[in-house]
């Protein structure tokens, strides 16, 4: 659920205090993606709110600096954040059917625009202007 106080705090924090730094120890999962979507629900920090402005869902590997568009398992670009198309070296775990259930802890979700990666927080701020 959207909480205006949490949203105000998220948008006013410096990047070092943001949601992504709090999750540095944990793996990125479908549950954490849903949680991020709930936190940024009333901002441009979710795919549905920023797609028309050219933002594409993607992921950043904080260790290497590499970023990738969100993709389906067959390689097609995905309109939302999905884990199945991540590079194999970014995958921490898969289920019995082969679907990605967790990404390595250094992987964060965000958006790509004009050849550059933006965190959800940075996207929400940039798209608001």
C-alpha positions in Angstrom: 0.0 0.0 0.0 1.1 3.5 -0.7 2.2 5.5 2.3 2.6 9.2 1.7 5.1 9.6 4.6 7.3 6.8 3.3 7.1 8.2 -0.2 8.2 11.7 1.0 11.1 10.1 2.9 12.2 8.1 -0.2 12.2 11.1 -2.5 14.0 13.4 0.0 16.8 11.0 1.0 20.3 11.2 -0.5 21.2 8.2 -2.6 23.4 6.7 0.2 20.3 6.5 2.4 17.9 5.1 -0.3 15.9 1.9 -0.4 18.5 0.2 -2.5 21.3 0.7 0.0 19.1 -0.9 2.7 18.8 -4.0 0.5 22.5 -4.3 -0.2 22.8 -7.5 1.9 19.8 -9.3 0.3 19.1 -10.8 -3.1 16.7 -9.2 -5.5 13.6 -11.4 -5.9 10.1 -11.1 -7.2 8.9 -10.1 -3.7 11.5 -7.3 -3.5 10.4 -6.1 -6.9 6.8 -6.0 -5.8 7.8 -4.2 -2.6 9.7 -1.6 -4.7 6.7 -1.1 -6.9 4.5 -0.5 -3.8 7.0 2.0 -2.5 7.2 4.0 -5.7 3.5 3.5 -6.7 2.6 7.2 -6.8 5.8 8.3 -8.6 7.5 7.8 -12.0 9.6 5.1 -10.3 7.5 2.3 -11.8 7.3 1.1 -15.4 3.6 1.9 -15.9 4.2 5.5 -14.9 7.3 6.3 -16.9 7.2 4.1 -20.1 5.6 6.9 -22.2 8.6 9.1 -21.4 11.2 6.7 -22.8 12.3 4.9 -19.6 12.9 1.2 -20.0 13.0 -1.2 -17.0 16.5 -2.6 -16.4 19.1 -3.7 -13.9 22.5 -2.6 -12.7 25.3 -4.7 -11.5 26.8 -2.4 -8.8 30.1 -4.4 -8.8 30.9 -4.2 -12.5 28.9 -1.1 -13.5 27.2 -3.1 -16.3 23.5 -2.6 -16.9 20.9 -4.6 -18.9 17.4 -4.1 -20.0 14.8 -6.2 -18.4 14.1 -9.2 -20.7 11.9 -12.2 -20.9 13.7 -15.6 -20.8 13.6 -15.7 -24.6 15.5 -12.4 -24.8 12.7 -10.1 -25.8 12.6 -6.8 -24.0 10.1 -6.8 -21.1 7.8 -3.9 -20.4 8.2 -4.4 -16.6 10.9 -5.7 -14.3 11.3 -9.5 -14.8 14.2 -11.6 -13.6 14.2 -14.5 -16.1 16.2 -12.6 -18.7 19.1 -11.6 -16.4 22.6 -12.6 -17.5 23.5 -16.0 -16.0 26.3 -14.6 -13.9 23.8 -12.3 -12.2 21.5 -15.2 -11.1 21.7 -16.4 -7.6 18.9 -19.1 -7.8 16.4 -20.8 -10.0 13.3 -22.8 -9.2 12.6 -26.4 -10.4 11.2 -25.0 -13.7 14.3 -22.9 -14.4 12.8 -19.5 -13.6 15.0 -17.0 -11.8 13.9 -16.7 -8.2 16.8 -14.5 -7.0 19.5 -12.3 -8.4 22.9 -11.7 -6.8 22.9 -9.0 -4.0 24.8 -6.5 -6.2 22.0 -6.4 -8.7 19.5 -3.5 -8.4 16.4 -2.6 -10.4 15.9 0.7 -12.1 15.5 2.2 -15.5 17.6 2.8 -18.6 17.2 5.9 -20.8 19.6 7.4 -23.4 22.2 4.7 -22.7 22.3 5.4 -19.0 21.1 3.6 -15.9 19.0 5.4 -13.3 17.8 3.9 -9.9 14.1 4.0 -9.2 14.7 7.0 -7.0 16.7 8.9 -9.6 14.0 8.1 -12.2 11.2 9.3 -10.0 13.1 12.6 -9.4 14.1 13.1 -13.1 10.7 12.2 -14.5 9.0 14.6 -12.1 10.6 17.6 -13.7 
